[in-house]
């Protein structure tokens, strides 16, 4: 399955230490941008919304 991965526009400020996200059925996938062929984490949509809501603003 080809996914549409994207990085935050803030990733340039982190010295290359960033993650990428992609929509998947029923949620969001997350991977290390330095290891795109490595493992990924899949989060259900409800868990991803809770994560985003709890991020400091």
C-alpha positions in Angstrom: 0.0 0.0 0.0 1.5 3.4 -1.1 0.8 6.0 1.5 0.8 9.8 1.2 3.5 10.6 3.8 4.0 14.2 4.9 6.3 16.0 7.4 5.5 19.1 9.5 6.7 22.4 8.1 8.5 22.7 11.5 10.7 19.7 10.8 13.5 21.8 9.3 13.9 23.4 12.7 14.5 20.1 14.4 17.8 19.3 12.6 16.3 16.4 10.7 14.8 14.6 13.8 11.3 14.3 12.7 8.4 11.9 12.0 6.1 11.6 9.0 2.4 10.9 9.1 0.0 9.4 6.6 -3.7 8.8 6.6 -4.7 5.1 6.7 -8.1 3.6 6.8 -9.6 4.3 10.3 -6.5 6.3 11.5 -3.0 7.7 11.1 0.3 6.0 10.4 3.6 7.4 11.9 7.2 6.6 10.9 10.7 7.9 11.4 11.6 10.2 8.4 15.2 9.0 8.6 14.1 5.3 8.2 11.2 5.3 5.7 11.4 1.6 5.0 11.5 0.8 8.7 8.6 0.0 11.0 5.6 2.3 11.4 3.0 2.8 14.1 -0.7 2.9 13.2 -3.0 4.8 15.5 -6.8 4.5 15.5 -8.5 7.8 14.6 -9.8 8.4 18.2 -6.3 7.9 19.7 -4.8 10.2 17.1 -7.4 12.9 18.0 -6.6 12.6 21.7 -2.9 12.9 21.0 -3.3 16.0 19.0 -5.7 17.6 21.5 -3.2 16.9 24.4 -0.2 18.5 22.6 1.0 21.7 24.2 0.0 24.7 22.1 
